[in-house]
Amino acid sequence: MYVCSMKIGKPVIFVFLLLMLAAPDLLAQSAVVSAGSDSVWDRLMQEVVVTATRTLRRKKDAPVLSSVLDRRSIASLPVCALSDALSFQPGLRVEVNCQTCQYSQLRMNGLAGGYSQILINGRPLFSGLMSLYGLEQIPAEWIEKIEVVRGGGSSLYGTSAIGGTVNVITRVPDRNALTLHAQHQRIGGGSNEFRAGAIASILGRSRKAGVSLTYDHRRREAWDAQGDGFSEMPKLRSDLLSAAGWWKPSARLSFDLSLTRMGEHRYGGDMKARGLETAAQAEERDHRTWMGTFSGQWYSSDGWSRLQGYVGWQRLGREHFTGVMPDDPRERWKYLQALPFGESLSQTVQSGLQFDRRLHREGKGRHWLTAGVEFLQERVHDSIPAYGYEVNQQVRDLGVFLQSDWELRPSLSVLTGVRADLHSRLPGRMPVSPRLSLLWKTGGTGRIRISYGEGFRAPQAFDADLHMAFAGGGVSRAFLATGLRPERGRSFSVSYDADHANEYRIFGYTFDLFRTRLRDVFNTVNIGRDAVGEVFEKRNGSGASVFGINAECRVNFNRKIEWEAGATAQRSLLDEPVEPAPGLAKERQFLRTPDWYGFSRFDLSPFGRWKLGISQVLTGSMKVLHLAGGEGIVQDRLIDTPCFLEHHVRLSRTDKFRGDAIQLETFIGIRNLTDARQRDADRGPHRDSNYVYGPGTPRTFFMGIRCRLM
């Protein structure tokens, strides 16, 4: 199972799944359970989620299936940013999409990033432009937990939630504490990365107010895997500064406020160039992002009503360069006269009101009615004058939603909801997106959930459309076809999960069958070349189907032994085949979409101070388009990629001083132990930068320290 960019056949994948199912029994036979003051059941099974229903719900009682990656689990994984952590959730896959700038994209249940809604504290502040690099800009230390709702059951959060919703909940001050952290990484044996930061939390004497300050700094050298002088991982420097606070003047009234500033500079391409004007091929990005949120909550005196008001704001300014030096001297002179610098601006404002009303009496089945209205305005302007390229997009959406969350009896709950949108890109139309979810508890330990939801994507530019890629000595661009219609999606899922627990142990599993039907699906078609490079056009196809199964297994022995694994088997097929590039055979299968992927993580901490974490990420074979132009590549082709299995190891020790007032954690580890990665990436300045697949990080050694003062 130790893979180094080699083919993994079906037997190995079968063994991986067999181990995933068999490991709980093996652990149950060998584990030694120690007693504790609080049971595992109390700590884990009573976990509260908010993303599934837009209201506080115990996870096991929520009618919509959701998964959670909490602060403790994130801290035990070898992750630095949100993009790393998302790979350890069932049904999710984070992929690298560019050999030069290495932007990342999230796929949920076989659907690309544009089908998913990423929320920050419940607000859709991730614009299409921010999604290009934003997953890497959110440090893991800043995250309290990640809640994931897969499928159209999350459609009440608005457009583009066909594939699902990821809600990143940032850390909230709950005690007086100061946390300092630093980490060093050695990437591929040749490049260094350093990360450091601090989080300070302060509570008022009356505990009616609190504030937290977060700072995170990251600096990374470029890494060249091919030895051709062109980077596979870009040079990176980023900073995050955030302030968040809450104030509770009374038991019925509370306010929350946050303000975050993120800055990032990344450079990829020619590593020997002294400046952009001498680079044979290069991408440079300078990002300056601001995000702010304000919300207030009011509860009625009888506790039967709650009113929320909120506003969120995000502004991203970007200066960028995307250029490849022509070989012809005359063309080179023209290129130097008008270097391909560009500017981007993305602004998002969201505001809304939500009213929750309790309809049940004490001792009766739970029944809450939720109604709300949201307004979202997003503006994206991206231009490169030298290429005659410009995207000037303004989107306004007014959404109204209504939801009923009713526990008909202790074993049966029904969630119904509907959302209607007035979208500026759909004049004269008002798409209506219904949702229906049923929860049936069987025998006290098992839960069956059935969910149906609808959603739509407006004809607008999404994250991948705003990325400039190199191919064939030029720069490829994507444009929207005239008369592009909205894309509609219908999602259906059936899941069964169960948790068998006693005072100190939990063994649980989940099986989730899903199917998403797309109509007027967006297809990105290569329509040829112009003077700048490859030209792609987004058109409507007839439809597509995505279907499969997510399987998850989890074991916890009093938090001394923890094991969790998830695997996804799926198919993503167009109704009618399309031509990936002129001259190639038509293809029904979604490109860059593996039929198999999954993860596992195992934490062992029997001795208190020491903790060993072992984790894996599986990426199955997929079809990837490879455009001609790189060294030795004379014609376009479609490639079946190998499978990859990454292994990560992390060993940590935690010491406590002065009681629990000082906690000091030191750790070392290896990411991608077997160096499983792509071996046939293009070389030279005329490479196809989109021809990249598999793990984005080579074998990496890391070490660090985290100190918490309370």
C-alpha positions in Angstrom: 0.0 0.0 0.0 3.0 2.3 0.0 2.6 4.1 -3.2 5.0 6.3 -5.1 3.1 7.7 -8.1 2.4 4.2 -9.3 -0.9 2.5 -10.3 -3.0 1.2 -7.5 -5.3 -1.6 -8.8 -8.7 -2.5 -7.6 -7.3 -5.2 -5.1 -5.4 -2.5 -3.2 -8.5 -0.2 -3.1 -10.5 -3.2 -1.8 -7.9 -3.9 0.9 -8.1 -0.2 1.9 -11.9 -0.4 2.3 -11.6 -3.8 4.1 -9.2 -2.3 6.6 -11.6 0.6 7.1 -14.4 -1.7 8.0 -12.3 -4.2 10.0 -10.3 -1.8 12.1 -13.0 -1.2 14.7 -13.0 -4.9 15.6 -9.2 -5.1 15.7 -9.1 -2.0 18.0 -11.9 -3.4 20.2 -9.8 -6.5 20.9 -6.6 -4.7 21.8 -7.7 -1.5 23.4 -7.4 -0.9 27.2 -10.0 1.5 28.4 -9.3 3.8 31.3 -11.9 5.5 33.5 -12.6 9.2 33.4 -14.9 11.6 35.1 -17.0 12.3 32.0 -18.2 9.7 29.6 -17.2 9.6 25.9 -20.9 9.6 25.1 -21.5 12.8 27.0 -18.6 14.5 25.3 -19.2 13.4 21.7 -22.8 12.4 21.2 -24.2 15.6 22.6 -22.3 17.7 20.0 -24.3 20.7 18.8 -24.4 21.8 15.1 -26.0 24.8 13.5 -25.4 24.4 9.7 -27.9 21.6 9.1 -31.0 23.5 10.1 -29.8 27.2 10.6 -30.7 26.6 14.3 -28.9 25.0 17.2 -29.4 21.2 17.0 -27.8 18.2 18.6 -25.9 16.5 15.7 -27.6 13.1 16.3 -31.1 14.7 16.3 -30.6 16.9 13.2 -32.8 15.7 10.3 -30.1 16.6 7.8 -26.9 14.5 7.9 -23.9 16.6 8.8 -20.3 15.9 9.7 -18.0 17.8 12.0 -14.2 18.3 12.4 -13.6 19.9 15.7 -10.7 21.9 17.2 -9.2 18.9 18.9 -9.2 16.8 15.8 -7.7 19.6 13.6 -4.9 20.1 16.2 -3.9 16.4 15.9 -3.7 16.4 12.1 -0.6 17.5 10.1 -2.5 20.5 8.6 -1.6 24.2 8.2 -4.7 25.6 6.5 -8.3 25.0 5.8 -7.4 23.4 2.4 -5.5 20.6 4.3 -8.2 20.0 6.9 -11.1 19.5 4.5 -9.5 16.4 3.0 -10.4 14.6 6.3 -14.1 14.9 5.9 -16.3 12.2 4.2 -17.3 13.1 0.6 -14.9 16.0 0.4 -11.7 16.2 -1.8 -9.4 19.2 -2.2 -7.4 19.2 -5.4 -4.6 21.4 -6.8 -5.5 22.9 -10.1 -2.4 24.7 -11.4 1.2 23.7 -11.7 2.4 27.3 -11.5 0.2 29.2 -8.9 -1.1 26.0 -7.2 -4.6 27.3 -6.5 -6.9 24.7 -4.8 -10.5 23.7 -5.3 -13.0 21.8 -3.1 -15.1 19.0 -4.6 -18.1 17.6 -2.8 -19.9 14.4 -3.7 -18.1 14.5 -7.2 -19.1 18.1 -8.0 -16.6 20.9 -8.6 -16.0 23.9 -6.4 -18.6 26.1 -8.1 -21.4 23.8 -6.8 -20.4 24.2 -3.1 -21.1 27.1 -0.7 -18.3 28.0 1.7 -19.5 30.0 4.7 -17.5 31.8 7.3 -19.4 31.7 10.6 -22.6 31.1 8.6 -22.1 33.9 6.1 -21.4 33.4 2.3 -18.4 35.7 2.2 -16.3 33.5 -0.1 -16.7 35.1 -3.5 -15.7 33.3 -6.7 -12.4 35.2 -6.8 -11.6 34.5 -3.1 -12.3 30.8 -3.6 -9.3 30.6 -6.0 -6.8 31.0 -3.1 -8.8 31.5 0.0 -8.7 27.8 1.1 -5.0 28.2 1.7 -5.3 31.6 3.4 -7.3 30.5 6.4 -4.9 29.0 9.0 -5.9 25.9 10.9 -5.2 27.6 14.2 -8.0 30.1 13.5 -10.6 27.4 13.1 -12.8 26.3 16.0 -14.6 23.6 14.0 -15.8 22.8 10.5 -19.4 21.7 9.8 -20.3 20.0 6.5 -23.7 19.4 5.0 -23.5 17.4 1.7 -26.1 17.5 -1.0 -29.0 19.9 -1.9 -30.4 19.7 1.7 -28.4 22.8 2.3 -30.1 24.8 -0.4 -31.6 27.3 2.1 -28.2 28.9 2.2 -28.7 30.2 -1.3 -27.4 29.7 -4.8 -24.5 27.3 -5.6 -25.3 25.0 -2.7 -26.2 22.1 -5.0 -23.2 20.0 -3.9 -23.3 21.0 -0.3 -22.2 23.6 2.3 -19.1 24.0 4.4 -19.3 26.2 7.4 -16.0 27.3 8.9 -16.6 28.5 12.5 -13.7 30.5 13.8 -12.5 30.5 17.4 -14.6 32.4 20.0 -13.1 33.7 23.3 -14.3 31.5 26.1 -11.6 32.0 28.7 -8.6 34.2 29.4 -5.8 32.6 27.4 -2.8 33.2 25.2 -1.7 30.7 22.6 1.7 30.9 20.8 2.6 28.6 18.0 5.5 28.1 15.5 6.2 25.5 12.9 9.0 24.7 10.4 8.7 22.5 7.3 11.2 21.0 5.0 9.5 20.5 1.6 10.8 17.9 -0.8 14.2 18.1 0.7 14.9 21.4 -0.9 12.6 24.2 0.3 11.6 25.6 3.7 8.4 26.9 5.1 8.0 28.8 8.4 4.7 29.5 10.2 4.1 31.3 13.5 1.3 33.1 15.2 -0.6 33.9 18.4 -4.2 33.9 19.7 -5.2 36.0 22.7 -8.6 35.7 24.4 -9.8 38.1 27.1 -13.0 37.9 29.0 -14.5 40.7 31.1 -14.9 40.3 34.8 -18.6 39.9 34.6 -18.1 37.4 31.7 -20.6 39.4 29.7 -18.1 40.3 27.0 -15.1 38.8 25.4 -12.6 39.6 22.7 -10.0 37.5 20.8 -7.0 38.6 18.7 -5.4 36.3 16.1 -2.2 36.8 14.1 -0.7 34.2 11.7 2.3 34.5 9.5 3.4 32.1 6.8 6.5 32.2 4.6 7.5 29.5 2.0 10.2 29.1 -0.6 9.4 27.9 -4.1 9.9 24.2 -4.8 11.0 22.8 -8.2 10.2 19.1 -8.6 11.4 18.7 -12.2 14.8 20.4 -11.9 13.9 22.6 -14.9 14.1 25.9 -13.1 10.3 26.3 -13.0 8.4 25.8 -9.7 5.8 23.3 -8.9 5.0 25.0 -5.6 5.0 28.8 -5.6 6.9 31.1 -3.3 4.4 32.2 -0.7 4.1 34.9 2.0 0.9 35.5 3.9 -0.4 37.2 7.0 -3.7 37.1 8.8 -4.8 39.6 11.5 -8.3 39.1 13.1 -10.2 40.6 15.9 -13.5 39.1 17.2 -15.7 39.9 20.2 -19.0 39.4 21.7 -21.1 41.3 24.2 -24.1 40.1 26.2 -25.7 43.0 28.0 -28.6 40.8 29.2 -29.7 37.2 29.2 -31.9 37.9 26.2 -29.7 40.1 24.1 -26.2 39.5 22.5 -24.0 40.9 19.8 -21.0 39.6 17.9 -18.5 41.5 15.8 -15.4 40.5 13.8 -12.9 42.1 11.5 -10.2 40.2 9.6 -7.5 41.3 7.3 -5.6 38.8 5.1 -2.6 39.6 2.8 -0.9 37.2 0.5 1.9 37.3 -2.1 2.6 34.3 -4.3 5.0 33.8 -7.2 5.3 30.7 -9.4 7.1 29.9 -12.6 10.7 30.9 -13.7 12.8 30.6 -10.5 15.9 32.2 -12.1 14.3 35.4 -13.3 15.5 38.6 -11.8 12.1 40.3 -12.5 8.8 39.7 -14.2 10.0 41.3 -17.4 12.8 38.7 -17.7 10.7 35.6 -16.6 10.3 33.0 -19.3 7.0 32.1 -17.6 5.5 33.4 -14.4 2.4 34.0 -12.3 2.5 36.6 -9.5 -0.4 37.4 -7.2 -0.8 40.1 -4.5 -4.0 39.8 -2.4 -5.4 42.2 0.1 -8.6 40.9 1.7 -10.9 42.4 4.3 -13.8 40.6 6.0 -16.2 41.9 8.6 -19.3 40.6 10.2 -21.8 42.0 12.8 -24.8 40.2 14.2 -27.3 40.5 17.0 -29.6 38.1 18.7 -32.7 38.7 20.8 -34.7 36.2 22.7 -38.3 36.8 24.0 -38.9 36.6 27.7 -40.8 33.3 27.4 -38.0 31.8 25.3 -40.3 31.0 22.5 -39.0 33.4 19.9 -35.6 34.5 18.6 -34.7 37.2 16.2 -31.3 37.5 14.4 -30.0 40.3 12.4 -26.7 40.2 10.6 -24.5 41.9 8.0 -21.3 40.6 6.4 -18.8 42.3 4.1 -15.8 41.2 2.1 -13.4 43.1 -0.1 -10.6 41.5 -2.1 -8.1 43.6 -4.1 -5.6 41.8 -6.3 -2.7 42.8 -8.5 -1.5 40.0 -10.7 0.8 39.1 -13.6 0.3 36.1 -15.9 2.8 35.9 -18.7 5.0 33.7 -20.9 7.9 35.1 -22.9 7.5 34.5 -26.7 10.3 32.7 -28.5 10.1 34.9 -31.6 12.1 38.1 -31.1 9.5 40.3 -32.8 6.7 38.9 -30.6 9.0 39.3 -27.6 9.4 43.0 -28.3 5.6 43.5 -28.4 5.2 41.5 -25.2 7.7 43.7 -23.3 6.0 46.8 -24.6 2.7 45.8 -22.9 3.5 43.3 -20.1 0.4 41.3 -19.0 -0.3 43.0 -15.6 -3.8 42.9 -14.3 -6.1 44.1 -11.5 -9.0 42.5 -9.8 -11.6 43.7 -7.3 -14.2 41.6 -5.6 -16.7 43.0 -3.1 -19.4 41.1 -1.3 -22.1 42.4 1.0 -24.7 40.2 2.7 -27.4 41.2 5.2 -30.4 39.4 6.6 -33.0 38.8 9.2 -34.0 35.4 10.6 -36.9 34.8 13.0 -37.3 31.5 14.9 -40.6 30.6 16.7 -41.1 27.7 19.0 -44.5 26.1 18.4 -44.4 23.2 20.8 -45.2 23.1 24.5 -43.1 21.7 27.3 -43.0 17.9 27.2 -44.3 17.8 23.6 -42.4 17.1 20.4 -40.0 19.8 19.3 -41.4 22.1 16.6 -39.6 25.2 15.4 -40.6 27.5 12.5 -37.9 29.6 10.9 -38.4 32.4 8.4 -36.0 34.8 7.0 -34.8 37.2 4.2 -31.3 37.7 2.9 -29.8 40.1 0.5 -26.5 39.4 -1.2 -24.6 41.7 -3.6 -21.3 40.7 -5.2 -19.2 42.6 -7.7 -16.2 41.0 -9.5 -14.0 42.9 -11.8 -10.9 41.2 -13.3 -8.9 42.5 -16.3 -5.6 42.1 -18.1 -5.4 44.9 -20.8 -2.6 43.3 -22.7 -4.8 40.2 -23.4 -8.0 42.2 -24.0 -9.5 40.2 -21.2 -12.1 41.6 -18.8 -14.7 40.2 -16.5 -17.1 42.8 -15.1 -19.8 41.0 -13.1 -22.4 42.4 -10.7 -24.7 40.0 -9.0 -27.6 40.8 -6.6 -29.8 38.2 -5.0 -32.7 38.6 -2.7 -33.7 35.4 -1.0 -36.7 34.6 1.2 -36.9 31.3 3.0 -39.3 29.4 5.3 -38.6 26.2 7.2 -40.4 23.9 9.6 -38.4 21.6 11.9 -41.0 19.3 13.6 -40.4 16.3 15.8 -43.7 14.4 15.2 -42.7 11.8 17.8 -39.5 10.9 19.6 -38.4 8.6 16.7 -39.6 10.7 13.8 -38.7 14.2 12.7 -39.6 16.1 9.5 -37.8 19.1 8.1 -39.4 21.0 5.3 -38.3 24.2 3.7 -38.4 26.4 0.7 -36.4 29.3 -0.6 -37.3 31.7 -3.4 -34.7 34.0 -5.1 -34.8 37.2 -7.1 -31.5 37.0 -8.9 -30.1 39.8 -11.1 -28.7 37.3 -13.6 -32.2 35.8 -14.1 -34.5 38.7 -15.1 -38.1 37.7 -15.1 -37.5 34.5 -13.2 -37.8 33.5 -9.5 -36.3 30.1 -8.9 -37.9 28.2 -6.0 -35.7 25.7 -4.2 -37.6 23.3 -1.9 -36.0 20.9 0.7 -37.4 17.9 2.6 -35.7 15.8 5.1 -36.9 12.9 7.3 -35.2 11.4 10.3 -36.3 8.1 11.7 -34.6 6.7 14.8 -34.5 2.9 14.9 -33.9 1.0 18.1 -32.3 3.9 19.9 -28.9 3.6 18.2 -29.6 3.8 14.5 -30.9 6.7 12.4 -32.3 6.7 8.9 -32.3 10.0 7.0 -33.9 10.8 3.7 -33.2 14.2 2.1 -34.3 15.9 -1.1 -33.3 19.4 -2.2 -33.1 21.6 -5.2 -30.9 24.5 -6.1 -29.5 26.5 -9.1 -26.4 28.1 -10.4 -26.8 31.4 -12.2 -25.0 32.1 -15.5 -22.0 33.9 -14.0 -18.2 33.4 -13.7 -17.2 31.1 -10.9 -13.7 30.4 -9.4 -12.2 28.3 -12.1 -13.4 30.7 -14.8 -11.3 33.5 -13.3 -8.0 31.5 -13.4 -5.5 32.2 -16.1 -3.7 29.0 -17.2 -0.6 28.4 -19.4 -0.9 26.0 -22.4 0.9 25.7 -25.7 3.1 28.8 -25.2 0.1 31.0 -24.4 -2.5 31.8 -21.8 -5.9 30.1 -21.8 -9.0 32.0 -20.8 -12.7 31.0 -20.2 -15.7 33.0 -21.4 -19.4 32.7 -20.9 -21.5 31.8 -24.0 -24.2 34.2 -25.2 -27.6 33.2 -23.9 -26.2 31.0 -21.1 -29.1 29.6 -19.1 -29.1 28.8 -15.3 -28.1 25.3 -14.2 -30.6 23.5 -12.0 -29.8 20.7 -9.6 -31.9 18.1 -7.8 -30.2 16.2 -5.0 -31.5 13.0 -3.2 -29.8 11.1 -0.5 -30.6 8.2 1.9 -28.3 7.5 4.8 -28.1 5.2 7.8 -25.8 5.9 10.7 -25.5 4.2 14.1 -23.5 4.7 17.3 -23.1 1.9 19.8 -21.8 3.4 23.1 -21.2 2.7 26.7 -19.7 5.0 29.4 -16.2 5.0 27.8 -16.5 3.7 24.2 -18.2 4.7 21.0 -18.3 2.7 17.8 -20.2 4.2 14.9 -20.7 4.1 11.1 -22.5 5.9 8.4 -23.6 4.9 4.9 -24.9 7.7 2.6 -26.3 7.0 -0.8 -26.5 10.1 -3.0 -27.7 11.1 -6.4 -27.6 14.6 -8.0 -29.4 15.3 -11.3 -28.2 18.4 -13.2 -30.2 20.1 -16.0 -28.7 22.6 -18.5 -25.4 21.6 -17.1 -22.5 24.0 -17.6 -19.8 22.5 -19.9 -16.5 24.2 -20.5 -15.5 23.5 -24.1 -12.2 24.2 -25.8 -13.1 26.1 -29.0 -9.6 26.7 -30.3 -6.8 29.2 -30.1 -6.4 32.9 -30.8 -3.3 35.2 -30.7 -3.2 35.0 -26.9 -3.7 31.2 -26.4 -6.3 28.6 -25.8 -10.0 29.8 -25.6 -12.6 28.0 -23.6 -16.4 28.7 -23.6 -18.9 27.8 -20.9 -22.0 26.4 -22.6 -25.2 24.6 -21.5 -25.4 20.9 -22.0 -28.5 18.7 -21.8 -27.8 17.3 -18.3 -25.6 15.2 -16.1 -25.9 12.7 -13.2 -23.7 12.3 -10.2 -24.3 9.3 -7.9 -22.5 7.2 -5.4 -22.0 6.3 -1.8 -20.1 7.7 1.2 -19.1 5.2 3.9 -17.7 6.3 7.3 -16.5 4.5 10.3 -15.5 5.9 13.7 -14.2 4.5 17.0 -13.4 6.3 20.3 -12.1 4.6 23.5 -12.3 7.4 26.1 -10.2 9.6 23.8 -7.2 7.3 24.3 -7.7 5.6 21.0 -9.5 7.4 18.2 -10.0 6.1 14.7 -12.1 7.5 11.8 -12.2 6.7 8.1 -14.3 7.6 5.2 -14.4 6.5 1.6 -16.4 7.7 -1.5 -17.3 5.7 -4.6 -19.1 7.7 -7.2 -19.7 8.3 -10.9 -20.1 11.7 -12.6 -21.5 11.4 -16.2 -22.8 13.8 -18.8 -26.0 12.8 -20.7 -24.3 13.7 -24.0 -20.5 13.4 -24.5 -18.5 16.5 -25.2 -15.2 17.0 -26.9 -12.5 17.9 -24.3 -10.3 19.5 -27.0 -10.6 19.8 -30.8 -9.8 16.5 -32.4 -10.2 14.3 -29.3 -12.8 11.7 -28.9 -16.0 12.8 -27.0 -16.2 12.0 -23.4 -19.1 11.6 -21.0 -17.2 11.3 -17.7 -16.4 14.4 -15.7 -12.7 15.3 -16.0 -10.6 15.7 -12.9 -13.1 13.6 -10.9 -11.9 10.3 -9.5 -14.4 7.5 -8.9 -12.7 6.6 -5.6 -11.3 8.8 -2.8 -11.2 8.7 0.9 -9.3 9.3 4.2 -8.5 7.8 7.5 -7.0 9.1 10.7 -5.8 7.2 13.8 -4.8 8.9 17.1 -3.2 6.9 20.0 -2.6 8.6 23.3 -2.5 5.9 26.0 0.1 7.6 28.2 -1.4 11.1 28.5 1.6 13.2 27.5 2.4 11.5 24.2 0.1 11.3 21.2 0.7 9.5 17.9 -1.3 10.4 14.9 -1.3 8.4 11.6 -3.5 9.5 8.7 -4.0 8.7 5.0 -5.6 10.3 2.0 -6.6 8.2 -1.0 -7.1 9.7 -4.5 -8.4 7.4 -7.2 -7.7 7.4 -10.9 -9.4 10.1 -13.1 -9.3 11.5 -16.6 -7.3 14.6 -17.1 -6.8 16.7 -20.2 -3.2 17.3 -21.3 -2.7 20.1 -23.9 0.3 20.1 -26.2 3.1 22.5 -25.9 5.4 21.2 -23.1 8.7 19.5 -23.8 8.0 16.4 -25.9 4.2 16.9 -26.0 3.2 17.4 -29.6 -0.6 16.8 -29.5 -3.5 17.1 -27.1 -4.4 13.9 -25.2 -6.6 12.6 -22.4 -4.8 10.8 -19.6 -6.0 8.2 -17.1 -4.0 9.1 -14.0 -2.6 6.6 -11.4 -4.1 6.4 -7.9 -2.3 7.8 -4.9 -2.3 7.0 -1.2 -0.6 9.6 1.1 0.6 8.6 4.5 1.1 11.2 7.3 2.7 10.7 10.7 2.6 13.1 13.7 4.1 12.6 17.1 3.5 15.1 19.9 4.1 15.5 23.6 2.1 17.8 25.9 3.5 19.0 29.3 1.6 20.9 31.9 3.1 23.3 34.4 1.6 25.1 37.4 -1.4 22.9 37.3 -3.1 23.5 33.9 -2.0 27.1 33.7 0.7 26.4 31.2 0.4 23.7 28.5 3.4 23.1 26.2 3.0 20.9 23.1 6.0 20.0 21.0 5.6 17.9 17.8 7.4 16.4 14.8 6.2 14.5 11.8 6.2 13.6 8.1 3.6 14.5 5.5 3.3 12.3 2.5 5.8 9.7 3.9 6.1 7.7 0.7 6.4 10.8 -1.5 3.3 9.9 -3.6 2.9 12.5 -6.3 2.7 13.2 -10.0 5.8 12.2 -11.9 5.0 13.3 -15.4 4.3 17.0 -15.0 5.2 19.2 -18.0 8.6 20.9 -18.1 9.7 24.2 -19.4 8.0 27.6 -20.0 5.4 26.2 -22.5 4.0 23.7 -20.1 0.3 23.0 -19.7 -0.1 24.3 -16.1 -3.6 22.8 -15.8 -2.0 19.3 -16.3 -1.6 18.6 -12.6 -3.2 16.0 -10.5 -2.6 14.0 -7.3 -1.1 15.2 -4.0 -0.1 18.9 -3.9 2.7 18.4 -1.4 5.7 16.1 -1.7 7.4 14.3 1.3 7.7 17.0 4.0 9.3 16.9 7.4 7.9 19.3 10.0 8.4 20.2 13.6 6.8 22.8 15.8 5.7 24.0 19.2 2.5 25.3 20.7 2.3 27.0 24.1 -1.0 27.9 25.9 -1.1 30.2 28.9 -4.3 30.4 30.9 
